[in-house]
Amino acid sequence: MDELLEQFLIEGPEQVQQAGEALLALEGGPDDAALVDQAFRAIHTLKGSVGLFDLPAMGRVLHVAEDLLGAWRDGRQTPSRGAVDALIAATGQTERWLGALAATGGGLPADADAVSADLVSRLSRVLDGDAPASAAVPARHIDTAWVEALFRDRELDPTRHPTVTALRYVPDAGCYFRGEDPIAFARAVPDLLALRITRRDPAAPVAIAAYDAYACDLVVELLSAAALEAVKGPFRFVPDQIQLLSWSPPPVPSTPVPPPAPAEGPRSLRVDAGRIDALALLVDELVVAKNALSDLAGQMADGLAPQAAAQILSDRQAALDRLVGRLHRTVMGIRLVPILPLLRRFPPVVRETAIALGKEVDLVVDGQDVQVDKAIVEGLFEPLTHLLRNAVDHGIETTAQRVASGKPARALISLVARREGDHVVIAVTDDGRGMDPARIRQAAAARGLLPARMLDALTDDQVLDLVFRPGFSTAEAVTDLSGRGVGMDAVRAAVGRQGGSVAISSMAGQGTTVRLVLPLNLVLTKVMVVAVAGERYGIPMDGIVETARVEPDRVQPIRAGRAFVLRDTAVPLLPLAGLLGLSEEGRLDGVPCRAVVVRVGGDLVAVEVDAFVGRRDVVLRPLTGLLSAMPGLLGTTLLGDGHLLMVLDVPGLIAAAPGDTAPAGQGAP
């Protein structure tokens, strides 16, 4: 990918976002000339940039969009709902094309010309005044089932024919009298790949006595490797009797394949010059520290006393430790990007979903001055998209229901990001119907997630957490959008891969809030290193309430487990070895146990370990591949001796534990 294209793929989405924001705002203020100017400038700049590359489909759409905005700016037309809808559709498609271009670096998708034609037609009709101003022109929907069947029946290779031209010809019954030969038309098509000729009603019985040899009863379907215009040529006199399209066959893998990873754009980052200067100064200090170690090595070679050498080495190691910490924080600071541009991508998503469902919804976003690591921002788009679509579909009532319950007809969803210490908190809040714990209990019981007595023992907050179970939903109808629980496990997994957590709070009739808590960046993390069954594991210090040494007489058997009293509070005691599926043979009865006390869902839980090894500052690396979906694991880090340390999510381990291992209130029988 050349440098000019990389720069375009950085600036292009910014121009699309500016245009989209202005168009959405125009719905509330169609007379705002400043908003029209903002949208016009963005589309004009984007069109000029597209002209530098071989992207004719995108250029045609942006050219007509610019003409329409120019008509608004010059006063020849006034913004209408239908016109705004058409322009938003154009900017949305442009954003998708830019994403595809960033993923491949080679060009637009195979259907770009067909999609472009639909958008150009839609924009042109609004511009020419042929379409009603109050309604958007729907996109054309083409039946492609016959194309797929013909491609499959002829066993064509998708790798050899990534794009084909498909034509379906239904001749007029009296075509023979006009000298038209449907078979000759089909034979004249260049680069013919497949041809199928059938009757219009293949299931109808054939009665020879009633057969009319002068009435055409055929349907001609064909596939060609030639371009659209070349295939259309033989049928130029019967354009009203053909269906013509460019079609790309889906891949047909021999074995199931995982879903494709999100496309990545160019790996670039805009950095303030002051941060680069600070990084250069730190590198200078590191060079000085390195030279100091070389000087110490020379002194030791000259006979420096071991005790003096140890003291000097300790001092210089401490200085080097401080420099490395500053260097890491500076580098991580360079990776910080504003989160607000990400949040501003979602109003069109909510708007599109609301229109599809016939609801009226406003989205308010707020994340001013909040900066987050670039990798975390890139990983948030899909989970936030899912949460917002579910909020519109399953959380927000219909307009009639809202009015009947005394609510405003237009619903409100807020997407707010704020900083809390070393974390960013993102809250998605709707003022819809809320979530009913009783209904969730019924759905969980019907699906056999937990026995009835366990469900009855759970608090309402713990019941809400059940929506994160894979496949759980209370939706009565299954659609592409419905069901707040559909895919909520994927949301938690995606946030967990970023080192974050997800929680739900809801009040029936008033709304629901989904709260995401994520680290600001990949800074040095303090962990407590513990020993269990001969292995070492890390537990994040910010998740530890305290550590305790519990005498044997304080530990009491409760149900299938154990507990002890800590400052007048009964605390369940769970063996970490058991949670990890390791052998507990090394545990000795009658000796004090060492425990790490953590908070799980508002309750204190103690986890027994064999020993406390110490505290470490580590760089936590999130898990990837198969391990990324495992509960109870936050990531890994390398220790100074070269060994790999697994860093545990203790609350996640406890929540995923079987019923006979979990503490009371967390699934215990």
C-alpha positions as CSV (number, residue, x, y, z in Angstrom):
1,M,0.0,0.0,0.0
2,D,1.6,3.3,-1.1
3,E,2.0,6.3,1.2
4,L,-0.6,8.4,-0.7
5,L,-3.2,5.7,-0.2
6,E,-2.3,5.3,3.4
7,Q,-2.8,9.0,4.0
8,F,-6.2,8.9,2.2
9,L,-7.3,6.0,4.4
10,I,-6.5,8.0,7.5
11,E,-8.2,11.3,6.4
12,G,-11.1,9.7,4.4
13,P,-13.0,8.3,7.4
14,E,-12.5,11.7,9.2
15,Q,-14.2,13.5,6.2
16,V,-17.0,10.9,6.2
17,Q,-17.5,11.4,9.9
18,Q,-17.7,15.2,9.6
19,A,-20.3,14.9,6.8
20,G,-22.3,12.3,8.7
21,E,-22.4,14.4,11.9
22,A,-23.6,17.5,9.9
23,L,-26.3,15.5,8.1
24,L,-27.6,14.0,11.3
25,A,-27.7,17.5,12.9
26,L,-29.6,18.8,9.8
27,E,-32.6,16.6,10.7
28,G,-33.1,18.8,13.8
29,G,-32.2,22.1,12.1
30,P,-32.7,21.9,8.3
31,D,-32.3,25.7,8.0
32,D,-28.7,25.7,9.5
33,A,-26.5,26.9,6.7
34,A,-23.3,26.2,8.7
35,L,-24.2,22.5,8.8
36,V,-24.8,22.4,5.0
37,D,-21.4,24.0,4.5
38,Q,-19.7,21.5,6.8
39,A,-21.3,18.6,4.9
40,F,-20.5,20.1,1.5
41,R,-16.8,20.8,2.4
42,A,-16.3,17.3,3.7
43,I,-17.9,15.6,0.6
44,H,-16.1,18.0,-1.7
45,T,-12.7,17.2,-0.1
46,L,-13.4,13.5,-0.1
47,K,-14.4,13.5,-3.8
48,G,-11.2,15.3,-4.7
49,S,-9.2,12.7,-2.8
50,V,-11.0,9.8,-4.5
51,G,-10.1,11.3,-7.9
52,L,-6.5,10.5,-7.2
53,F,-7.2,6.8,-7.3
54,D,-9.0,4.3,-9.6
55,L,-12.3,4.3,-7.6
56,P,-15.0,5.2,-10.1
57,A,-17.9,3.8,-8.2
58,M,-17.1,5.8,-5.1
59,G,-16.4,8.9,-7.2
60,R,-19.8,8.8,-8.9
61,V,-21.7,8.6,-5.6
62,L,-19.7,11.5,-4.1
63,H,-20.1,13.6,-7.3
64,V,-23.9,13.4,-7.1
65,A,-23.9,13.9,-3.3
66,E,-21.8,17.0,-3.8
67,D,-24.3,18.3,-6.4
68,L,-27.2,17.8,-4.0
69,L,-25.4,19.6,-1.2
70,G,-24.5,22.3,-3.6
71,A,-28.2,22.8,-4.5
72,W,-28.9,23.2,-0.8
73,R,-26.1,25.6,-0.3
74,D,-27.1,27.8,-3.3
75,G,-30.7,27.8,-2.2
76,R,-32.0,25.9,-5.2
77,Q,-33.4,23.2,-2.9
78,T,-34.1,22.9,0.8
79,P,-33.1,19.8,2.9
80,S,-35.8,17.3,3.3
81,R,-36.0,14.0,5.2
82,G,-35.8,11.9,2.1
83,A,-32.8,13.9,0.8
84,V,-31.0,13.6,4.2
85,D,-31.7,9.8,4.2
86,A,-30.2,9.4,0.7
87,L,-27.1,11.4,1.7
88,I,-26.6,9.4,4.9
89,A,-26.9,6.2,3.0
90,A,-24.2,7.5,0.6
91,T,-21.8,8.4,3.4
92,G,-22.5,5.1,5.2
93,Q,-21.6,3.2,2.0
94,T,-18.6,5.3,1.5
95,E,-17.4,4.4,4.9
96,R,-17.9,0.7,4.2
97,W,-16.0,1.1,0.9
98,L,-13.1,2.8,2.8
99,G,-13.0,-0.1,5.3
100,A,-12.9,-2.7,2.4
101,L,-10.2,-0.7,0.7
102,A,-8.1,-0.6,3.9
103,A,-8.5,-4.4,4.3
104,T,-7.5,-5.3,0.8
105,G,-5.5,-2.3,-0.4
106,G,-6.4,-3.3,-4.0
107,G,-9.9,-1.9,-4.8
108,L,-13.6,-1.9,-4.0
109,P,-15.7,-5.0,-3.6
110,A,-17.1,-6.7,-6.8
111,D,-20.6,-5.4,-6.2
112,A,-19.4,-1.7,-6.0
113,D,-20.7,-0.8,-9.5
114,A,-24.2,-2.2,-8.7
115,V,-24.4,-0.5,-5.3
116,S,-23.1,2.7,-6.8
117,A,-25.8,2.7,-9.5
118,D,-28.5,2.3,-6.8
119,L,-27.1,5.2,-4.8
120,V,-26.6,7.5,-7.8
121,S,-30.1,6.8,-8.9
122,R,-31.5,7.5,-5.5
123,L,-29.5,10.8,-5.1
124,S,-30.3,11.9,-8.6
125,R,-34.1,11.4,-8.2
126,V,-34.0,13.6,-5.1
127,L,-31.8,16.1,-6.9
128,D,-34.1,16.2,-9.9
129,G,-37.3,16.4,-7.8
130,D,-38.6,13.1,-9.2
131,A,-38.8,11.4,-5.7
132,P,-41.2,12.5,-2.9
133,A,-39.3,14.8,-0.6
134,S,-40.7,13.1,2.5
135,A,-39.7,9.6,1.7
136,A,-36.4,7.9,0.8
137,V,-36.2,5.9,-2.4
138,P,-35.7,2.3,-1.4
139,A,-32.7,0.4,-2.7
140,R,-33.3,-2.2,-5.3
141,H,-33.5,-5.8,-4.0
142,I,-32.6,-8.4,-6.6
143,D,-33.3,-12.1,-6.4
144,T,-30.1,-14.0,-6.8
145,A,-31.2,-17.5,-5.7
146,W,-31.3,-18.7,-9.4
147,V,-27.7,-17.3,-9.9
148,E,-26.4,-19.2,-6.9
149,A,-28.2,-22.4,-8.0
150,L,-26.8,-22.2,-11.6
151,F,-23.3,-21.5,-10.4
152,R,-23.4,-24.4,-8.0
153,D,-25.1,-26.9,-10.5
154,R,-22.5,-26.2,-13.2
155,E,-19.7,-26.7,-10.5
156,L,-17.9,-23.5,-11.4
157,D,-14.8,-22.7,-9.4
158,P,-15.1,-19.5,-7.3
159,T,-11.4,-19.0,-7.4
160,R,-11.3,-18.9,-11.2
161,H,-14.5,-16.9,-11.5
162,P,-14.6,-14.4,-8.5
163,T,-17.1,-12.3,-10.4
164,V,-19.6,-13.3,-13.1
165,T,-22.3,-11.6,-15.1
166,A,-25.7,-13.2,-14.7
167,L,-28.7,-12.8,-17.0
168,R,-32.2,-14.1,-16.8
169,Y,-34.3,-13.7,-19.9
170,V,-38.1,-14.3,-19.9
171,P,-39.2,-13.8,-23.5
172,D,-42.6,-12.5,-24.4
173,A,-45.0,-15.2,-25.4
174,G,-45.3,-13.8,-28.9
175,C,-41.6,-13.3,-29.6
176,Y,-41.6,-15.9,-32.4
177,F,-44.0,-13.8,-34.5
178,R,-41.5,-10.9,-34.3
179,G,-38.6,-13.1,-35.5
180,E,-36.9,-13.2,-32.1
181,D,-34.9,-16.3,-31.3
182,P,-34.2,-16.6,-27.5
183,I,-31.7,-19.4,-28.1
184,A,-29.8,-17.4,-30.7
185,F,-29.7,-14.5,-28.3
186,A,-28.1,-16.7,-25.6
187,R,-25.6,-18.2,-28.0
188,A,-24.4,-14.7,-28.9
189,V,-23.3,-14.0,-25.4
190,P,-19.5,-13.9,-25.2
191,D,-17.5,-16.0,-22.7
192,L,-20.5,-18.1,-21.8
193,L,-19.9,-20.2,-18.6
194,A,-23.3,-21.7,-17.9
195,L,-26.7,-21.9,-19.7
196,R,-30.0,-23.3,-18.5
197,I,-33.3,-23.2,-20.4
198,T,-36.5,-24.2,-18.6
199,R,-40.2,-23.7,-18.9
200,R,-41.8,-20.9,-17.0
201,D,-43.7,-23.5,-14.9
202,P,-41.6,-26.6,-14.9
203,A,-44.1,-28.4,-12.6
204,A,-47.0,-28.0,-15.0
205,P,-47.9,-31.2,-16.9
206,V,-47.1,-31.4,-20.6
207,A,-50.1,-32.2,-22.7
208,I,-49.0,-32.7,-26.3
209,A,-52.5,-32.0,-27.7
210,A,-52.7,-28.7,-25.9
211,Y,-49.1,-27.6,-26.7
212,D,-48.9,-24.3,-28.6
213,A,-45.8,-24.3,-30.8
214,Y,-46.2,-20.6,-31.6
215,A,-46.2,-19.4,-28.0
216,C,-42.8,-19.1,-26.2
217,D,-42.9,-20.7,-22.8
218,L,-39.1,-20.5,-22.0
219,V,-36.9,-19.0,-19.4
220,V,-33.2,-18.5,-20.3
221,E,-30.7,-18.2,-17.5
222,L,-27.0,-17.8,-18.1
223,L,-23.6,-16.9,-16.6
224,S,-20.8,-15.2,-18.4
225,A,-17.3,-14.1,-17.7
226,A,-17.8,-11.0,-19.9
227,A,-18.6,-7.5,-18.7
228,L,-22.2,-6.3,-18.2
229,E,-22.4,-4.3,-21.4
230,A,-21.0,-7.1,-23.5
231,V,-23.6,-9.6,-22.1
232,K,-26.4,-7.0,-22.5
233,G,-25.6,-6.4,-26.2
234,P,-27.5,-9.4,-27.8
235,F,-30.6,-8.4,-25.7
236,R,-30.5,-4.7,-26.4
237,F,-33.9,-4.9,-28.2
238,V,-35.6,-6.6,-25.2
239,P,-34.3,-4.7,-22.2
240,D,-37.7,-5.0,-20.4
241,Q,-37.5,-8.8,-20.5
242,I,-34.1,-9.4,-18.8
243,Q,-32.6,-9.3,-15.3
244,L,-28.9,-8.4,-15.5
245,L,-26.4,-8.2,-12.6
246,S,-22.8,-8.6,-11.6
247,W,-22.5,-11.3,-9.0
248,S,-19.7,-12.6,-6.8
249,P,-20.0,-16.2,-5.6
250,P,-19.6,-16.8,-1.8
251,P,-16.6,-19.0,-0.8
252,V,-17.5,-22.7,-0.4
253,P,-15.0,-24.0,2.2
254,S,-14.6,-27.8,2.7
255,T,-14.4,-27.4,6.4
256,P,-15.9,-24.8,8.7
257,V,-13.8,-21.7,9.1
258,P,-13.9,-19.2,12.0
259,P,-15.5,-15.8,11.3
260,P,-13.2,-13.3,9.6
261,A,-11.3,-11.0,11.9
262,P,-12.1,-7.3,11.7
263,A,-10.4,-5.6,8.9
264,E,-7.4,-3.5,9.9
265,G,-6.5,-0.2,8.3
266,P,-3.1,1.3,7.9
267,R,-1.0,1.0,11.0
268,S,-0.4,4.7,11.6
269,L,-0.8,7.1,14.4
270,R,-0.7,10.8,14.7
271,V,1.6,11.9,17.5
272,D,2.1,15.3,19.1
273,A,5.7,16.5,18.6
274,G,6.1,17.2,22.3
275,R,5.6,13.6,23.1
276,I,8.4,12.6,20.7
277,D,10.7,15.2,22.3
278,A,10.0,13.7,25.7
279,L,10.7,10.2,24.4
280,A,14.0,11.4,22.9
281,L,15.1,12.9,26.3
282,L,14.3,9.6,28.0
283,V,16.5,7.7,25.5
284,D,19.3,10.1,26.3
285,E,19.0,9.3,30.0
286,L,18.9,5.5,29.2
287,V,22.2,5.9,27.3
288,V,23.7,7.5,30.4
289,A,22.4,4.7,32.6
290,K,23.9,2.1,30.2
291,N,27.3,3.9,30.3
292,A,27.1,3.9,34.1
293,L,26.8,0.1,34.1
294,S,29.8,-0.2,31.7
295,D,31.8,2.0,34.1
296,L,30.8,-0.3,37.0
297,A,31.9,-3.3,35.1
298,G,35.3,-1.7,34.6
299,Q,35.7,-0.9,38.3
300,M,34.8,-4.5,39.2
301,A,37.5,-5.7,36.8
302,D,40.0,-3.4,38.6
303,G,39.3,-5.1,41.9
304,L,36.4,-3.1,43.4
305,A,35.2,-4.8,46.6
306,P,32.2,-7.0,46.2
307,Q,30.2,-5.2,48.9
308,A,30.8,-1.8,47.4
309,A,30.0,-3.2,43.9
310,A,26.7,-4.6,45.2
311,Q,25.7,-1.2,46.7
312,I,26.6,0.7,43.5
313,L,24.8,-1.9,41.3
314,S,21.7,-1.7,43.5
315,D,21.6,2.1,43.2
316,R,22.1,2.1,39.5
317,Q,19.5,-0.7,39.1
318,A,17.0,1.5,41.0
319,A,17.7,4.4,38.7
320,L,17.3,2.2,35.6
321,D,14.0,0.9,37.0
322,R,12.7,4.4,37.3
323,L,13.8,5.3,33.8
324,V,12.2,2.1,32.3
325,G,8.9,3.0,34.1
326,R,9.0,6.5,32.7
327,L,9.8,5.2,29.3
328,H,6.9,2.7,29.3
329,R,4.5,5.4,30.5
330,T,5.7,7.8,27.8
331,V,5.4,5.2,25.0
332,M,1.9,4.2,26.2
333,G,1.0,7.9,26.3
334,I,1.9,8.1,22.6
335,R,-0.6,5.4,21.9
336,L,-3.5,7.3,23.6
337,V,-6.1,8.6,21.2
338,P,-9.4,10.4,21.8
339,I,-12.4,8.1,22.2
340,L,-14.9,10.7,21.1
341,P,-14.4,10.1,17.3
342,L,-15.3,6.4,17.9
343,L,-18.4,7.4,19.8
344,R,-19.5,9.8,17.0
345,R,-19.6,6.9,14.6
346,F,-22.7,5.4,16.4
347,P,-25.5,8.0,15.8
348,P,-26.0,6.7,12.2
349,V,-26.0,3.1,13.5
350,V,-28.8,3.9,16.0
351,R,-30.7,5.9,13.4
352,E,-30.5,3.2,10.8
353,T,-31.7,0.6,13.4
354,A,-34.5,2.8,14.6
355,I,-35.8,3.4,11.1
356,A,-35.7,-0.3,10.3
357,L,-37.8,-1.0,13.5
358,G,-40.2,1.9,13.1
359,K,-39.1,3.6,16.3
360,E,-38.0,7.2,17.2
361,V,-34.7,7.3,19.1
362,D,-32.1,9.9,19.8
363,L,-28.5,9.1,20.8
364,V,-26.5,11.4,22.9
365,V,-22.7,10.8,23.1
366,D,-20.2,12.3,25.5
367,G,-16.6,11.5,25.9
368,Q,-14.8,14.9,25.7
369,D,-11.1,14.8,26.7
370,V,-11.1,11.1,27.4
371,Q,-8.1,9.3,25.8
372,V,-7.7,5.6,25.6
373,D,-5.1,3.2,24.1
374,K,-5.4,2.9,20.3
375,A,-5.8,-0.9,20.5
376,I,-8.6,-0.6,23.0
377,V,-10.5,1.9,20.9
378,E,-10.2,-0.3,17.8
379,G,-11.6,-3.3,19.7
380,L,-14.7,-1.4,21.0
381,F,-16.6,-0.8,17.8
382,E,-18.3,-4.2,17.5
383,P,-19.3,-4.7,21.1
384,L,-20.7,-1.1,21.3
385,T,-22.6,-1.6,18.0
386,H,-24.2,-4.7,19.4
387,L,-25.2,-3.1,22.6
388,L,-26.7,-0.1,20.9
389,R,-28.7,-2.1,18.4
390,N,-30.0,-4.3,21.1
391,A,-31.0,-1.3,23.1
392,V,-33.0,0.1,20.2
393,D,-34.5,-3.3,19.3
394,H,-35.2,-5.0,22.6
395,G,-34.9,-2.2,25.2
396,I,-36.9,0.7,23.6
397,E,-40.7,0.3,23.4
398,T,-42.7,1.2,20.4
399,T,-44.0,4.7,20.2
400,A,-47.5,3.7,21.1
401,Q,-46.3,1.8,24.2
402,R,-44.2,4.7,25.3
403,V,-47.1,7.2,25.0
404,A,-49.4,4.8,26.8
405,S,-47.0,4.6,29.7
406,G,-46.5,8.3,30.0
407,K,-43.1,8.5,28.4
408,P,-42.0,10.8,25.6
409,A,-42.7,9.3,22.2
410,R,-39.0,9.8,21.2
411,A,-36.7,7.5,23.2
412,L,-33.3,8.5,24.4
413,I,-30.1,6.5,24.5
414,S,-26.9,7.9,26.0
415,L,-23.4,6.7,25.2
416,V,-21.0,8.2,27.7
417,A,-17.3,7.7,28.4
418,R,-15.5,9.0,31.4
419,R,-12.2,8.4,33.1
420,E,-12.0,6.9,36.6
421,G,-8.5,6.6,37.8
422,D,-6.5,4.3,35.5
423,H,-9.7,3.0,33.8
424,V,-12.2,4.3,31.3
425,V,-15.9,3.6,32.0
426,I,-18.3,3.5,29.0
427,A,-22.0,3.4,29.9
428,V,-24.8,2.6,27.4
429,T,-28.1,3.8,29.0
430,D,-31.6,3.6,27.5
431,D,-34.9,4.9,28.9
432,G,-36.8,1.8,27.7
433,R,-38.8,-0.9,29.3
434,G,-35.9,-2.3,31.5
435,M,-35.2,-5.9,32.2
436,D,-37.5,-8.1,34.3
437,P,-35.5,-10.5,36.6
438,A,-38.6,-12.7,36.9
439,R,-38.7,-13.2,33.1
440,I,-35.0,-13.9,33.0
441,R,-35.4,-16.5,35.7
442,Q,-38.2,-18.2,33.7
443,A,-36.1,-18.1,30.5
444,A,-33.0,-19.5,32.4
445,A,-35.1,-22.3,33.9
446,A,-36.7,-23.2,30.5
447,R,-33.2,-23.5,29.0
448,G,-31.9,-25.5,32.0
449,L,-29.1,-23.0,32.7
450,L,-29.4,-23.6,36.5
451,P,-31.7,-25.6,38.8
452,A,-34.7,-23.8,40.1
453,R,-33.4,-23.7,43.7
454,M,-30.2,-22.0,42.5
455,L,-32.2,-19.4,40.5
456,D,-34.4,-18.7,43.5
457,A,-31.2,-18.1,45.6
458,L,-29.8,-15.5,43.2
459,T,-30.3,-11.8,43.8
460,D,-31.8,-9.7,41.0
461,D,-28.3,-8.3,40.1
462,Q,-27.0,-11.9,39.7
463,V,-30.0,-12.8,37.6
464,L,-29.3,-10.0,35.2
465,D,-25.8,-11.3,34.8
466,L,-27.3,-14.5,33.3
467,V,-27.8,-12.7,30.0
468,F,-24.0,-13.1,29.4
469,R,-24.5,-16.9,29.2
470,P,-23.9,-18.1,25.6
471,G,-27.1,-18.1,23.6
472,F,-29.3,-16.8,26.4
473,S,-32.2,-14.5,25.3
474,T,-35.6,-13.5,26.5
475,A,-36.7,-12.4,23.0
476,E,-39.9,-13.9,21.8
477,A,-39.0,-13.4,18.1
478,V,-35.6,-14.1,16.6
479,T,-34.4,-11.6,14.1
480,D,-31.1,-10.1,13.0
481,L,-31.4,-7.6,15.9
482,S,-33.7,-8.9,18.6
483,G,-32.8,-10.2,22.0
484,R,-30.6,-8.3,24.4
485,G,-29.0,-11.6,25.4
486,V,-28.2,-12.7,21.9
487,G,-24.4,-12.3,21.6
488,M,-24.0,-10.7,25.1
489,D,-21.4,-13.4,25.8
490,A,-19.5,-12.2,22.8
491,V,-19.7,-8.6,24.1
492,R,-18.2,-9.8,27.5
493,A,-15.5,-11.8,25.7
494,A,-14.5,-8.9,23.5
495,V,-14.3,-6.5,26.4
496,G,-12.5,-9.2,28.4
497,R,-9.8,-9.5,25.7
498,Q,-9.1,-5.9,26.3
499,G,-8.6,-6.5,30.0
500,G,-12.0,-5.1,30.9
501,S,-15.3,-6.1,32.4
502,V,-19.1,-5.7,31.7
503,A,-22.0,-5.3,34.1
504,I,-25.7,-4.6,33.7
505,S,-28.1,-2.7,35.9
506,S,-31.8,-2.2,35.1
507,M,-35.0,-1.0,36.6
508,A,-38.3,-2.3,35.1
509,G,-40.2,0.4,33.2
510,Q,-37.3,2.9,33.5
511,G,-34.4,1.6,31.4
512,T,-31.2,-0.3,31.4
513,T,-27.5,0.6,31.7
514,V,-24.6,-1.6,30.4
515,R,-21.4,-0.5,32.0
516,L,-18.0,-1.3,30.4
517,V,-14.8,-0.8,32.5
518,L,-11.5,-1.0,30.6
519,P,-7.9,0.0,31.3
520,L,-6.8,3.3,29.7
521,N,-3.7,1.7,28.2
522,L,-1.3,-1.2,28.6
523,V,0.6,0.4,31.5
524,L,2.7,-1.5,34.0
525,T,0.3,-3.6,36.1
526,K,1.0,-4.5,39.7
527,V,0.3,-8.1,40.5
528,M,0.6,-10.4,43.5
529,V,2.5,-13.5,42.6
530,V,1.2,-16.6,44.4
531,A,2.2,-20.3,44.4
532,V,-0.4,-23.0,43.9
533,A,0.4,-26.7,43.4
534,G,4.0,-26.0,42.5
535,E,3.1,-23.3,39.9
536,R,3.1,-19.5,40.1
537,Y,0.2,-17.3,39.1
538,G,-0.5,-13.5,39.2
539,I,-3.5,-11.8,40.7
540,P,-3.9,-8.0,39.9
541,M,-3.4,-5.9,43.0
542,D,-6.3,-3.6,42.2
543,G,-8.7,-6.6,42.5
544,I,-7.3,-7.7,45.9
545,V,-9.1,-6.4,49.0
546,E,-6.5,-7.8,51.4
547,T,-4.5,-10.9,52.2
548,A,-5.1,-13.0,55.3
549,R,-3.5,-15.7,57.3
550,V,-6.3,-17.9,58.7
551,E,-5.8,-20.2,61.6
552,P,-7.3,-23.7,61.3
553,D,-9.8,-23.2,64.1
554,R,-11.4,-20.2,62.4
555,V,-12.3,-22.3,59.3
556,Q,-15.7,-23.9,59.4
557,P,-17.4,-26.3,57.0
558,I,-20.5,-24.8,55.3
559,R,-22.6,-26.8,52.9
560,A,-20.1,-28.3,50.5
561,G,-17.4,-25.8,51.2
562,R,-15.6,-23.8,53.9
563,A,-15.8,-20.3,55.3
564,F,-14.3,-18.1,58.1
565,V,-15.3,-14.9,59.8
566,L,-13.5,-11.8,58.8
567,R,-14.4,-8.7,60.9
568,D,-17.9,-10.0,61.6
569,T,-18.5,-11.1,58.0
570,A,-18.7,-14.7,56.9
571,V,-16.3,-15.1,53.9
572,P,-16.4,-18.3,51.7
573,L,-12.9,-19.9,51.4
574,L,-12.2,-21.5,48.1
575,P,-9.0,-23.4,47.1
576,L,-7.4,-21.7,44.1
577,A,-6.0,-25.1,43.0
578,G,-9.6,-26.4,42.8
579,L,-10.7,-23.4,40.7
580,L,-7.9,-24.1,38.3
581,G,-8.6,-27.8,38.1
582,L,-5.2,-28.7,39.8
583,S,-4.5,-31.3,42.4
584,E,-5.2,-30.3,46.0
585,E,-3.1,-33.2,47.5
586,G,-0.5,-30.8,48.9
587,R,-3.0,-29.0,51.1
588,L,-2.3,-29.8,54.8
589,D,-5.1,-29.9,57.4
590,G,-4.4,-28.3,60.8
591,V,-2.0,-25.6,59.6
592,P,-2.8,-21.9,58.9
593,C,-3.8,-21.2,55.4
594,R,-2.9,-18.2,53.3
595,A,-5.8,-16.5,51.5
596,V,-6.3,-13.6,49.0
597,V,-9.6,-11.8,49.7
598,V,-11.4,-10.4,46.6
599,R,-14.8,-8.9,45.9
600,V,-17.2,-10.8,43.7
601,G,-20.5,-9.2,42.9
602,G,-20.4,-7.1,46.0
603,D,-19.5,-10.0,48.3
604,L,-16.2,-10.9,49.8
605,V,-14.6,-14.2,48.8
606,A,-11.3,-15.7,50.0
607,V,-9.1,-17.8,47.7
608,E,-6.6,-20.1,49.4
609,V,-3.1,-20.3,48.0
610,D,0.1,-22.2,49.0
611,A,2.3,-19.1,49.4
612,F,2.8,-15.4,48.6
613,V,5.8,-15.1,46.4
614,G,5.8,-11.3,46.1
615,R,4.7,-8.3,44.1
616,R,5.8,-7.4,40.6
617,D,5.3,-4.7,38.1
618,V,4.4,-6.4,34.8
619,V,3.3,-5.6,31.3
620,L,0.1,-7.6,30.8
621,R,-0.5,-9.1,27.4
622,P,-4.1,-10.0,26.6
623,L,-4.7,-13.6,25.5
624,T,-5.2,-14.5,21.8
625,G,-6.4,-17.5,19.9
626,L,-8.2,-20.3,21.7
627,L,-7.2,-19.0,25.1
628,S,-8.9,-15.6,24.5
629,A,-12.4,-17.1,25.3
630,M,-11.3,-18.9,28.5
631,P,-12.9,-17.5,31.6
632,G,-10.7,-16.5,34.5
633,L,-7.6,-15.5,32.5
634,L,-6.6,-11.9,32.0
635,G,-3.4,-12.4,30.1
636,T,0.3,-13.3,30.4
637,T,3.6,-11.7,31.3
638,L,7.2,-12.7,31.4
639,L,9.1,-12.8,34.7
640,G,12.7,-11.8,35.1
641,D,13.8,-15.5,35.1
642,G,12.2,-16.0,31.7
643,H,9.2,-18.0,33.0
644,L,5.7,-17.2,31.7
645,L,3.2,-16.0,34.4
646,M,-0.5,-16.5,33.9
647,V,-2.5,-13.5,35.4
648,L,-5.8,-14.6,36.7
649,D,-9.2,-13.0,36.8
650,V,-10.3,-14.4,40.2
651,P,-13.9,-13.2,40.1
652,G,-14.2,-14.7,36.6
653,L,-12.8,-18.0,37.8
654,I,-15.3,-18.1,40.7
655,A,-18.2,-17.2,38.4
656,A,-17.3,-20.0,36.0
657,A,-16.8,-22.6,38.8
658,P,-19.3,-25.5,39.0
659,G,-22.0,-25.4,41.5
660,D,-20.3,-27.5,44.2
661,T,-17.3,-25.2,44.1
662,A,-18.8,-21.8,43.9
663,P,-19.6,-19.9,47.1
664,A,-23.1,-19.2,48.4
665,G,-24.9,-16.8,46.2
666,Q,-22.7,-17.6,43.3
667,G,-24.3,-20.9,42.2
668,A,-23.8,-23.1,45.3
669,P,-26.4,-25.7,45.9
